[in-house]
Amino acid sequence: MQSPRERSEVRPRAGWMVMGKRGRPSALDVWRVLAVFLSLFPVVSLQCKILRCNSEFRASTSKEEFCTALRAYNTCVRRTARTCRGDLAYHSAQHGIEDLMSQHNCSKEGPTSQPRVRTPLPPPPPPILPDSQERSDGPEVCHYERSLSRNTAPPNYTHCGFFGDPHLRTFGDDFQTCEVEGAWPLIHNKYLSVQVTNTPVVPGSSTTATSKLTIIFKNFQECVEQKMYHAETDELPAAFADGSKNGGERNGANTLRVVEKVPGQHVEIQARYIGTTIVVRQVGRYLTFAVRMPEEVANSVEEGDNHDLYLCLNGCPVNQRIDLRNFRARTAEAQVAGRTRSGVAVAGFTYQTAKARCKERLPVEDLYFQSCVFDLLNSGDINFTMAAYYAFEDVKMLHSNSKRYHIFEKDAFMRNAAQRGKDLFSVFLIDLLAVLLWIECCTGHL
């Protein structure tokens, strides 16, 4: 994020005494002086519009050339002459304008700025039309919820997110930090496939982030043709790989479309025929991914397909996971030597300064906050702060349960402990079964 543009400002010493070579008051200085007069003389005629002139000048000087804004201010004040005579704020403004014009050698003749009290809202985006010819949204089978039986319960929607160094929130709301360098499948089912490619943030480092993303939407009845969306660093297209923005030439083509939210930074893919919304962003040099999908679609794995490595469904392999608790313990030792887990010198962040920076965007110390701290310490790249922030914003937009937006470390620990318990119990049952078979076998021989 770029820091706000700094502006030098010479403060006046008293009243209107800003004349001379040293002083050039900002709009804020002028406004402060006028505010003093208004606070001393609050009883202003209801017909006097001097306050409107003041606010217009204050707004315009932040954008317009000073003399231009000052002439507009003077014009506005002169228009209030009949209703504001005898009003001290009006006369103060008059004298102040004269002083400022003299001080800045502004001529009374010349262009004036238009009032800009408030920035108008941008016009709504134009409707997205089909690529070839205007057509209806297609049959009901191309609208996921409308295609369900009336007696069917409303679908349960689930969410998966992948961002940063990298961090994964699975369809089951498990939150994991992983290594997973190279190409990995996030989703693979009957309707679509998603694959990410993670590359080292620093050459030779185990700190990785997503630099490529490929999504394939498969043929679906009379709704959409197969489409591929491919994004990589500095290339976040507003269309599918074939240049189209919808599902092709079929009747339900408009139930799949690419919508560009912010050019080069934020794209949304809407697949209404499967009730799915995908958000892809570029934050800094790397990509983030988030999806909202019905559970039925998420779990529609092809028969006989080995889906153990689909990250959104089952999480990262155990040997690829990073324990944030252990990381913090190691960080305390590494900070003494000024090194991260990869042996690369920390780029300007201690644990405390990383926490402070992440707190600016993520006030709740959940796992999105912890992942932000982790990424700053490992990469030194401030853009990872925004990656965690937008990942959480996408959760608020896509997750169906507001009570589960935040995931805390204790929740993840309990989930992992429960999973370990299940694994141990499974091992115990297998061992018990082996013992029983061995006893039966031995008894049979006797």
C-alpha positions in Angstrom: 0.0 0.0 0.0 1.3 3.4 -0.8 1.6 5.8 2.0 -0.7 8.9 1.8 0.9 11.7 -0.1 2.7 14.0 2.2 2.1 17.7 1.9 4.3 20.4 3.5 2.4 23.0 5.4 3.6 26.2 7.0 1.3 27.1 9.9 0.3 30.7 10.4 1.5 32.3 13.6 -1.7 34.2 14.5 -4.9 35.2 12.9 -4.5 36.2 9.3 -0.7 36.9 9.7 0.4 34.5 7.0 1.6 37.2 4.5 5.1 37.3 3.3 7.4 34.9 1.6 7.3 32.2 4.3 3.6 31.5 4.5 1.3 29.6 2.2 -1.8 28.5 4.1 -3.6 25.4 3.2 -7.4 25.2 3.0 -7.3 23.7 6.5 -5.7 26.9 7.9 -8.3 29.1 6.3 -11.1 26.9 7.6 -9.7 26.9 11.1 -9.7 30.7 11.3 -13.3 30.8 9.9 -14.3 28.2 12.4 -13.1 30.4 15.3 -15.3 33.2 14.1 -18.2 30.9 13.7 -17.8 29.5 17.2 -17.6 33.0 18.7 -20.7 34.2 16.8 -23.0 31.2 16.4 -26.1 33.2 15.7 -26.1 33.4 11.9 -29.1 34.3 9.8 -30.8 31.3 8.3 -30.8 33.1 4.9 -27.0 33.5 4.9 -25.2 30.9 2.9 -21.7 31.7 4.0 -21.2 28.3 5.5 -21.8 26.7 2.2 -19.1 28.8 0.6 -16.7 27.9 3.3 -17.3 24.2 2.9 -17.0 24.4 -0.9 -13.7 26.2 -0.6 -12.4 23.7 1.9 -13.3 20.8 -0.4 -11.9 22.4 -3.6 -8.5 23.5 -2.3 -7.5 19.9 -1.7 -7.7 19.3 -5.5 -7.7 22.6 -7.4 -4.9 25.1 -8.0 -5.0 27.6 -5.1 -5.8 30.8 -6.9 -8.5 29.1 -9.0 -10.2 27.8 -5.8 -9.8 31.2 -4.1 -11.6 33.0 -7.0 -14.4 30.5 -6.8 -14.6 31.2 -3.1 -14.7 34.9 -3.7 -17.5 34.5 -6.2 -19.5 32.4 -3.8 -19.1 34.9 -0.9 -20.1 37.9 -3.2 -23.3 36.1 -4.0 -24.2 36.0 -0.3 -23.8 39.8 0.1 -27.5 40.7 0.3 -28.4 38.0 2.9 -25.1 38.1 4.9 -24.5 41.9 5.5 -23.8 42.4 9.1 -22.8 38.8 9.6 -19.3 38.7 11.2 -18.3 35.4 9.5 -19.2 36.9 6.1 -17.0 40.0 6.7 -14.2 37.8 8.1 -14.3 35.7 5.0 -14.2 38.8 2.7 -11.1 40.2 4.4 -9.5 36.8 4.5 -9.9 36.3 0.8 -8.5 39.8 0.0 -5.4 39.0 2.2 -4.9 35.6 0.6 -5.2 37.0 -3.0 -2.7 39.6 -2.3 -0.4 37.2 -0.6 -0.4 34.7 -3.5 -0.5 37.3 -6.3 -3.9 35.9 -7.4 -5.7 38.0 -10.0 -9.5 38.5 -9.4 -10.1 37.6 -13.1 -9.5 34.1 -14.3 -10.9 30.6 -14.2 -12.8 29.4 -11.1 -13.2 25.9 -9.9 -16.6 24.1 -9.6 -17.9 23.4 -6.1 -16.9 20.0 -4.9 -18.5 19.6 -1.5 -18.7 15.8 -1.9 -17.3 13.3 -4.3 -20.2 11.9 -6.4 -20.7 8.1 -6.3 -19.3 6.4 -9.4 -21.9 5.3 -11.9 -23.0 1.7 -11.7 -21.1 -0.7 -13.9 -22.7 -1.4 -17.3 -24.6 -4.7 -17.5 -22.5 -7.6 -18.8 -23.9 -8.7 -22.2 -23.3 -12.1 -23.8 -20.4 -12.5 -26.1 -22.3 -13.2 -29.3 -26.0 -12.2 -29.0 -28.3 -11.2 -26.2 -30.0 -14.3 -24.8 -32.0 -15.3 -21.7 -30.4 -16.9 -18.7 -31.4 -20.3 -19.9 -33.4 -23.1 -18.5 -33.9 -23.8 -14.8 -31.3 -26.6 -14.8 -28.8 -23.8 -15.3 -29.7 -22.1 -12.0 -28.6 -24.2 -9.1 -31.1 -23.3 -6.5 -34.0 -23.1 -9.0 -33.2 -26.5 -10.3 -33.6 -28.1 -6.8 -36.9 -29.9 -5.9 -39.4 -27.7 -4.0 -39.3 -30.3 -1.1 -35.5 -30.1 -0.9 -34.0 -28.2 2.0 -32.0 -25.1 1.1 -28.4 -26.0 0.1 -25.6 -25.6 2.6 -22.8 -23.4 1.3 -19.2 -23.8 2.2 -16.1 -21.7 1.7 -12.4 -22.3 0.9 -9.6 -19.7 0.9 -6.0 -19.8 -0.1 -3.6 -16.8 0.4 -0.3 -15.6 1.7 2.6 -17.9 2.5 0.3 -19.9 1.9 -2.5 -20.3 4.3 -5.5 -22.5 3.7 -9.0 -22.5 5.0 -10.7 -25.7 4.0 -14.4 -26.4 3.2 -14.5 -27.9 6.7 -13.2 -24.6 8.3 -9.8 -26.1 9.2 -7.1 -23.4 9.0 -3.6 -24.5 8.1 -0.3 -23.0 7.1 1.5 -25.0 4.5 4.7 -25.2 2.5 3.3 -26.9 -0.7 5.8 -25.5 -3.2 5.0 -26.2 -6.8 1.7 -27.2 -8.4 -1.1 -28.4 -6.1 -4.8 -29.1 -6.7 -7.2 -27.0 -4.6 -10.5 -28.4 -6.0 -11.3 -31.3 -8.4 -14.8 -32.5 -8.8 -17.5 -33.3 -11.5 -17.9 -29.6 -12.3 -14.6 -27.8 -12.0 -10.9 -28.1 -11.2 -8.7 -25.5 -9.5 -4.9 -25.7 -9.4 -2.4 -23.3 -7.9 1.4 -23.0 -8.4 3.4 -21.7 -5.4 6.9 -20.3 -5.9 9.5 -19.2 -3.4 9.1 -15.6 -2.3 12.9 -15.3 -1.9 15.2 -17.6 -4.0 16.3 -20.5 -1.9 13.7 -19.9 0.8 10.9 -22.2 1.9 8.6 -19.2 2.1 6.2 -19.7 -0.9 3.2 -17.8 -2.3 0.8 -18.4 -5.2 2.1 -17.0 -8.6 -0.2 -19.0 -10.9 -3.8 -20.1 -10.8 -5.8 -22.2 -13.3 -9.5 -22.9 -13.1 -11.3 -25.3 -15.5 -15.1 -25.2 -15.7 -16.3 -28.5 -17.3 -19.1 -28.9 -19.9 -22.5 -28.9 -18.2 -25.6 -30.0 -20.1 -27.2 -27.2 -22.1 -25.7 -24.6 -19.9 -22.0 -24.0 -20.5 -19.1 -25.2 -22.6 -15.8 -26.0 -21.1 -13.9 -22.9 -20.1 -10.5 -22.2 -18.7 -9.4 -19.2 -16.6 -5.7 -18.7 -16.1 -4.1 -16.0 -14.0 -0.5 -15.3 -12.9 1.5 -12.5 -11.4 0.8 -9.2 -13.2 -1.7 -10.9 -15.5 -5.2 -11.1 -13.9 -7.4 -11.2 -17.0 -11.1 -10.1 -17.2 -11.9 -13.0 -19.5 -11.5 -16.7 -20.0 -8.4 -18.0 -21.9 -10.3 -17.9 -25.2 -11.2 -14.3 -24.7 -14.9 -14.8 -23.9 -16.5 -13.6 -20.7 -19.3 -16.1 -20.4 -20.0 -19.8 -20.9 -20.1 -19.9 -24.7 -22.9 -20.3 -27.2 -25.4 -22.5 -25.2 -28.7 -21.3 -23.8 -27.4 -21.0 -20.2 -24.1 -19.3 -21.1 -24.8 -16.3 -18.9 -24.9 -18.4 -15.8 -21.1 -18.5 -16.1 -19.3 -15.2 -16.4 -16.2 -13.3 -15.5 -16.7 -9.9 -13.8 -13.8 -7.5 -13.4 -14.1 -5.6 -10.1 -10.8 -3.8 -10.0 -8.6 -4.0 -13.2 -5.5 -6.1 -12.6 -6.4 -6.6 -8.9 -9.8 -8.2 -8.4 -11.8 -10.6 -10.5 -15.0 -12.4 -9.6 -16.2 -15.5 -11.5 -19.9 -16.3 -11.1 -21.0 -19.9 -11.9 -24.7 -19.8 -11.0 -25.4 -23.1 -12.7 -23.5 -24.8 -9.8 -24.2 -22.1 -7.2 -20.6 -21.1 -7.0 -18.7 -17.8 -6.7 -14.9 -17.5 -7.0 -12.8 -14.5 -6.1 -9.3 -14.1 -7.4 -7.1 -11.2 -6.4 -3.5 -10.0 -7.0 -2.1 -8.5 -3.8 1.5 -7.3 -4.3 3.2 -9.9 -6.4 1.0 -12.9 -5.5 -2.5 -14.2 -6.0 -5.2 -15.1 -3.5 -8.2 -17.4 -4.0 -11.6 -17.7 -2.4 -14.7 -19.7 -3.3 -18.3 -20.1 -2.1 -19.8 -23.5 -3.1 -22.6 -25.7 -2.2 -21.5 -28.7 -0.1 -23.1 -31.1 -2.7 -20.9 -29.6 -5.4 -17.8 -29.5 -3.2 -18.2 -33.2 -2.4 -19.1 -34.4 -5.9 -15.8 -36.2 -6.5 -15.6 -38.5 -9.5 -16.1 -42.2 -8.6 -12.8 -44.0 -8.1 -10.9 -40.7 -7.9 -8.2 -40.5 -5.3 -9.0 -37.1 -3.8 -6.6 -37.1 -0.8 -4.5 -34.3 -2.2 -7.4 -31.9 -2.9 -6.4 -29.1 -0.5 -9.8 -27.4 -0.1 -11.4 -30.7 0.7 -8.9 -32.5 2.9 -6.3 -29.9 3.8 -2.6 -30.0 3.2 -0.7 -33.2 3.7 0.6 -33.5 7.3 4.2 -33.4 6.2 3.5 -30.1 4.5 1.9 -28.3 7.4 3.6 -25.7 9.6 2.7 -25.3 13.3 2.3 -21.6 14.1 2.9 -22.2 17.8 6.2 -23.8 17.2 7.0 -21.1 14.7 6.5 -18.4 17.2 8.8 -20.2 19.7 11.5 -20.6 17.0 11.0 -17.0 16.0 11.9 -15.8 19.5 15.3 -17.6 19.2 15.8 -16.6 15.6 15.2 -12.9 16.4 18.3 -13.0 18.5 20.3 -14.0 15.4 18.2 -11.9 13.1 17.1 -14.8 11.0 13.9 -16.5 9.9 13.1 -20.2 9.6 14.8 -20.2 6.1 17.9 -18.6 7.3 17.2 -15.3 5.5 17.7 -12.1 7.5 14.5 -10.6 8.8 13.6 -7.6 6.6 12.9 -5.0 9.2 10.2 -6.7 11.3 10.4 -8.0 14.8 7.6 -10.0 16.3 6.2 -6.9 18.0 6.5 -4.6 15.0 4.8 -7.3 12.8 2.0 -7.6 15.3 1.5 -3.8 15.4 1.4 -3.6 11.6 -1.1 -6.5 11.3 -3.2 -5.0 14.0 -3.9 -2.0 11.8 -5.9 -4.1 9.4 -6.9 -7.1 11.5 -7.9 -6.0 15.0 -9.0 -9.4 16.1 -6.1 -11.7 17.0 -7.5 -14.8 15.1 -5.6 -17.0 12.7 -5.9 -14.4 9.9 -4.0 -12.1 12.2 -1.5 -14.8 13.1 -0.9 -15.6 9.5 -0.3 -11.9 8.7 2.4 -11.8 11.5 3.9 -15.1 10.2 4.1 -13.7 6.6 5.7 -10.4 7.6 8.4 -12.2 9.7 9.2 -14.7 6.9 9.1 -12.4 3.9 9.4 -8.8 5.1 6.9 -7.9 2.4 4.2 -5.5 3.7 1.8 -6.6 0.9 1.2 -9.8 2.8 -0.7 -7.7 5.4 -3.2 -6.8 2.7 -3.4 -10.4 1.5 -4.6 -11.5 5.0 -6.9 -8.5 5.2 -8.6 -9.3 1.8 -8.8 -13.0 2.6 -10.8 -12.1 5.7 -13.0 -9.7 3.7 -13.7 -12.5 1.3 -14.7 -14.7 4.1 -17.3 -12.1 5.2 -18.6 -12.0 1.7 -18.6 -15.7 0.9 -19.1 -17.6 4.2 -22.7 -18.5 5.0 -22.3 -18.4 8.8 -21.2 -15.1 10.3 -20.4 -16.8 13.7 -17.6 -18.7 12.0 -15.9 -15.9 10.2 -13.1 -15.9 12.8 -11.0 -19.0 13.5 -8.9 -18.9 16.6 -5.7 -20.9 17.4 -7.4 -22.8 20.2 -10.1 -24.0 17.7 -7.5 -25.2 15.3 -5.6 -26.9 18.2 -8.8 -28.7 19.4 -9.6 -29.8 15.8 -6.1 -31.2 15.4 -6.2 -32.9 18.7 -9.6 -34.5 17.8 -8.2 -35.6 14.5 -5.1 -37.1 16.2 -7.5 -38.9 18.6 -9.4 -40.3 15.7 -6.2 -41.4 14.0 -4.9 -43.1 17.2 -8.3 -44.8 17.7 -8.2 -46.1 14.1 -4.7 -47.4 14.7 -5.8 -49.1 17.9 -8.7 -50.8 16.1 -6.5 -52.0 13.3 -4.0 -53.4 15.9 -6.8 -55.0 17.8 -8.2 -56.6 14.7 -4.7 -57.9 13.8 -4.3 -59.5 17.3 -7.7 -61.1 17.1 -6.9 -62.6 13.6 -3.6 -63.8 14.9 -5.3 -65.5 17.9 -7.9 -67.1 15.7 -5.3 -68.3 13.3 -3.2 -69.9 16.1 -6.3 -71.5 17.6 -7.2 -73.0 14.3 -3.8 -74.6 14.0 -4.1 -76.1 17.4 
